[in-house]
Amino acid sequence: MITIYPASERFHFDREWLRGSHSFSFGEYQDPDNTGFGVLRVFNDDTIAPGYGFGAHPHSNMEIVSIVLQGQLRHEDNIGNTAVSSFGGIQRMSAGTGVIHTEHNASNETDCNLLQLWFEPEARGLEPSYMTASYNPASLSGHLLPVVSRQGGENQATIHQDLTIYLSRLEKGQQIEFLQKPDRRTYLFVIHGALRLNHADVLGRRDAARLEQENRLQLEAEEAVFFMLIDLP
């Protein structure tokens, strides 16, 4: 089953210092029929104005991944971590038994755009932890590059859940195939460009698709495209 979620139907907001969209119930947007997809609970597309950010706030029992698309994101927490990531950077925080952190646009001149994803952990009560990883954007071309996974690896962030986040860039007409294991889910999100799925549906900029019981995915660029694919339990 394939369900398409156009960008126009996502919850959008603009608070001047922060603008973006929520793919699932979050904050002021609450929809009891849209609280997650498998272990994926939050998928926020945020743009933070120069010099602004989120003040100190707590989290627990959640795996939080931030993927920077533009600008610089600064993280600081109460377990001693400070980091600044730009495009090609990944931040992963395991909130576990509890962590307090801040996130700010590290620039006073340019916007910071990031995707922030929250996942249920494989176990509750984990020790809080944080890590950064980075990938070479040039390595995205023509294939699915894992940037977050349970087992980790070179240029990957590890996560306490049986999932993998891939990024990819395809030029117009390029095709790749993804073979999904039985009884797993796939989440697709187009960052920019246009992607044809299984020779039928076309996903445009910021469109998403949730797939269940779909074991063979044919992905073709209708135009140059940058997209994310998540393999989920």
Backbone torsions as a table, in degrees:
resi	resn	phi	psi	omega
1	MET	NA	133.6	178.6
2	ILE	-120.7	125.1	176.4
3	THR	-119.6	123.0	-178.6
4	ILE	-93.6	136.7	177.5
5	TYR	-122.5	95.3	-179.2
6	PRO	-62.5	149.5	179.6
7	ALA	-58.1	-33.8	-177.2
8	SER	-66.1	-20.9	-178.5
9	GLU	-95.6	-0.6	178.2
10	ARG	-77.2	156.1	176.8
11	PHE	-73.8	122.1	-178.8
12	HIS	-114.1	150.3	178.6
13	PHE	-148.3	159.4	177.1
14	ASP	-146.6	110.0	-180.0
15	ARG	-109.4	20.1	-177.1
16	GLU	72.1	-60.6	179.7
17	TRP	-78.5	-21.4	-178.9
18	LEU	-141.0	127.6	175.2
19	ARG	-137.0	154.4	-178.9
20	GLY	166.1	-153.8	-177.7
21	SER	-150.6	154.2	176.5
22	HIS	-116.8	132.9	177.0
23	SER	-88.8	-21.8	-179.9
24	PHE	-133.7	165.9	178.6
25	SER	-50.6	129.5	-177.7
26	PHE	-165.6	132.1	176.4
27	GLY	58.2	-126.6	-176.5
28	GLU	-72.6	-16.7	178.7
29	TYR	-93.0	114.5	-178.9
30	GLN	-130.5	120.6	177.8
31	ASP	-135.6	109.4	-176.4
32	PRO	-62.2	-16.6	178.3
33	ASP	-93.9	3.6	-177.2
34	ASN	-143.0	67.6	-176.8
35	THR	-107.3	0.7	178.8
36	GLY	158.2	177.4	178.3
37	PHE	-140.7	102.7	-171.8
38	GLY	62.5	-130.7	-179.9
39	VAL	-86.1	-3.2	177.0
40	LEU	-79.7	118.7	-175.6
41	ARG	-111.3	-27.1	-178.0
42	VAL	-139.3	135.9	172.6
43	PHE	-141.8	94.6	-176.7
44	ASN	-108.2	137.0	176.6
45	ASP	-110.5	100.4	-171.2
46	ASP	-112.8	140.1	169.5
47	THR	-122.2	117.7	-177.3
48	ILE	-101.1	129.5	-179.4
49	ALA	-67.8	155.7	179.6
50	PRO	-53.9	132.4	175.6
51	GLY	80.4	0.9	-178.1
52	TYR	-111.6	175.3	178.1
53	GLY	170.5	-170.2	-179.2
54	PHE	-97.0	124.6	178.0
55	GLY	-70.8	-179.5	-176.6
56	ALA	-59.2	128.4	179.7
57	HIS	-152.6	153.4	-174.7
58	PRO	-95.6	156.1	170.2
59	HIS	-142.3	156.8	172.5
60	SER	-151.3	152.4	174.0
61	ASN	49.0	50.6	176.1
62	MET	-151.8	142.1	173.3
63	GLU	-96.4	118.2	-173.1
64	ILE	-116.2	122.6	-178.4
65	VAL	-117.0	128.1	175.6
66	SER	-115.4	126.2	-179.4
67	ILE	-116.9	114.4	-174.7
68	VAL	-84.3	127.0	178.9
69	LEU	-104.5	-26.8	-177.9
70	GLN	-155.9	143.6	176.1
71	GLY	78.3	-154.3	-175.2
72	GLN	-133.6	130.6	178.9
73	LEU	-110.8	126.3	178.3
74	ARG	-105.5	128.8	177.1
75	HIS	-115.1	140.8	172.7
76	GLU	-146.6	140.5	-178.4
77	ASP	-140.8	174.0	-175.7
78	ASN	-85.9	5.6	174.7
79	ILE	-107.5	14.7	169.0
80	GLY	98.4	12.0	-177.4
81	ASN	-102.0	136.8	173.5
82	THR	-138.3	133.2	-179.4
83	ALA	-157.1	152.0	173.5
84	VAL	-125.1	126.7	-179.6
85	SER	-121.3	146.0	176.1
86	SER	-123.4	-169.0	-177.9
87	PHE	-56.4	132.2	-172.9
88	GLY	96.5	-3.7	-178.5
89	GLY	-102.8	145.5	177.8
90	ILE	-126.4	135.0	172.2
91	GLN	-118.8	134.3	177.2
92	ARG	-128.2	124.7	177.7
93	MET	-120.3	124.2	171.4
94	SER	-95.8	106.9	-174.0
95	ALA	-71.1	-32.7	173.6
96	GLY	51.3	-129.2	-176.9
97	THR	-72.4	-9.0	174.6
98	GLY	141.7	134.0	177.1
99	VAL	-147.5	147.2	175.6
100	ILE	-114.2	131.5	-177.1
101	HIS	-147.3	166.7	173.6
102	THR	-126.3	153.1	174.3
103	GLU	-136.5	126.7	-177.5
104	HIS	-136.5	153.7	166.3
105	ASN	-69.8	119.8	-176.1
106	ALA	-77.1	-6.8	-178.4
107	SER	-107.4	146.1	173.4
108	ASN	-98.1	8.1	-174.6
109	GLU	-124.6	-33.6	-174.0
110	THR	-124.6	153.6	176.9
111	ASP	-65.1	157.4	170.6
112	CYS	-119.6	118.9	177.6
113	ASN	-111.1	128.7	-179.6
114	LEU	-143.0	155.4	168.0
115	LEU	-103.1	127.3	177.0
116	GLN	-118.3	126.3	-175.7
117	LEU	-120.6	135.8	175.9
118	TRP	-116.0	135.7	178.7
119	PHE	-127.6	146.1	170.2
120	GLU	-66.8	136.8	177.6
121	PRO	-76.8	164.1	178.4
122	GLU	-71.1	-19.7	177.4
123	ALA	-149.9	146.9	176.6
124	ARG	-86.0	160.3	175.1
125	GLY	75.6	23.4	177.6
126	LEU	-70.2	157.8	173.8
127	GLU	-69.8	129.7	179.6
128	PRO	-58.7	142.6	178.4
129	SER	-154.7	165.3	-176.5
130	TYR	-148.9	143.8	174.5
131	MET	-152.8	158.9	172.5
132	THR	-119.9	155.6	174.1
133	ALA	-145.8	163.1	177.6
134	SER	-146.0	149.3	178.3
135	TYR	-127.2	158.6	176.5
136	ASN	-84.7	115.1	-178.6
137	PRO	-53.9	-28.1	179.5
138	ALA	-66.0	-22.7	-177.1
139	SER	-80.2	-1.2	178.5
140	LEU	-79.4	-16.8	-169.3
141	SER	-67.0	121.2	168.3
142	GLY	83.0	1.7	178.1
143	HIS	-156.7	171.7	178.7
144	LEU	-88.8	117.1	-178.5
145	LEU	-100.8	118.3	176.0
146	PRO	-71.3	128.3	179.5
147	VAL	-117.6	-18.6	174.0
148	VAL	-140.5	133.2	178.3
149	SER	-157.4	164.9	178.9
150	ARG	-65.4	-42.4	-176.2
151	GLN	-84.4	-17.4	-178.2
152	GLY	70.0	-168.0	-177.7
153	GLY	152.9	-175.2	-179.0
154	GLU	-60.7	128.4	177.8
155	ASN	63.1	24.7	178.4
156	GLN	-122.2	147.6	169.1
157	ALA	-91.8	142.4	176.4
158	THR	-88.8	154.6	-179.5
159	ILE	-143.7	148.5	-178.0
160	HIS	-89.2	62.1	176.7
161	GLN	-167.3	152.6	-177.4
162	ASP	-83.4	75.5	-178.9
163	LEU	-148.3	162.3	175.5
164	THR	-138.0	132.5	173.9
165	ILE	-104.0	124.0	177.7
166	TYR	-112.3	148.0	169.0
167	LEU	-122.5	152.0	-179.4
168	SER	-155.4	151.9	169.7
169	ARG	-125.5	132.9	175.8
170	LEU	-127.1	141.1	172.4
171	GLU	-83.5	159.2	-178.1
172	LYS	-50.8	127.2	178.5
173	GLY	91.4	-16.7	177.8
174	GLN	-68.4	146.3	179.8
175	GLN	-131.2	146.2	170.4
176	ILE	-139.9	161.9	-179.6
177	GLU	-122.6	141.0	174.8
178	PHE	-122.8	123.5	179.2
179	LEU	-100.8	113.9	-177.6
180	GLN	-94.1	142.0	177.7
181	LYS	-73.7	154.9	179.3
182	PRO	-59.7	148.4	174.4
183	ASP	62.8	28.4	172.8
184	ARG	-122.3	165.8	-178.2
185	ARG	-111.6	156.9	176.0
186	THR	-132.0	133.9	177.1
187	TYR	-118.2	127.2	178.7
188	LEU	-113.9	140.4	177.6
189	PHE	-144.0	123.2	179.5
190	VAL	-90.7	117.6	179.2
191	ILE	-75.7	-49.5	168.1
192	HIS	-156.5	157.8	-176.6
193	GLY	98.6	-157.1	-178.4
194	ALA	-145.9	135.0	-174.1
195	LEU	-128.6	128.2	175.3
196	ARG	-94.1	131.6	-176.3
197	LEU	-109.1	121.7	177.1
198	ASN	52.5	41.5	175.3
199	HIS	61.4	19.1	-176.2
200	ALA	-134.7	-89.3	-174.5
201	ASP	-64.4	139.3	175.4
202	VAL	-111.4	124.6	176.8
203	LEU	-100.4	126.1	177.0
204	GLY	-98.0	-167.9	-176.1
205	ARG	-55.2	124.6	177.7
206	ARG	66.9	10.3	170.4
207	ASP	-75.7	155.6	-180.0
208	ALA	-134.5	160.2	174.4
209	ALA	-139.2	138.9	174.8
210	ARG	-113.3	124.4	-173.7
211	LEU	-121.3	132.5	175.4
212	GLU	-132.2	139.2	-179.3
213	GLN	57.9	35.2	174.7
214	GLU	-118.0	106.5	-170.6
215	ASN	-94.7	-16.4	-180.0
216	ARG	-130.7	115.1	-178.5
217	LEU	-111.1	124.3	173.0
218	GLN	-101.6	120.8	-175.3
219	LEU	-118.5	120.7	-177.5
220	GLU	-131.2	135.7	-179.9
221	ALA	-78.9	115.5	172.3
222	GLU	-71.5	-32.2	171.0
223	GLU	-149.0	171.7	180.0
224	ALA	-50.9	130.6	-171.2
225	VAL	-137.8	144.5	174.1
226	PHE	-123.3	121.2	-173.4
227	PHE	-145.9	166.4	177.8
228	MET	-117.5	141.8	171.8
229	LEU	-129.4	131.7	179.0
230	ILE	-119.2	124.9	175.7
231	ASP	-93.8	115.9	-170.9
232	LEU	-123.6	150.1	171.8
233	PRO	-73.3	NA	NA
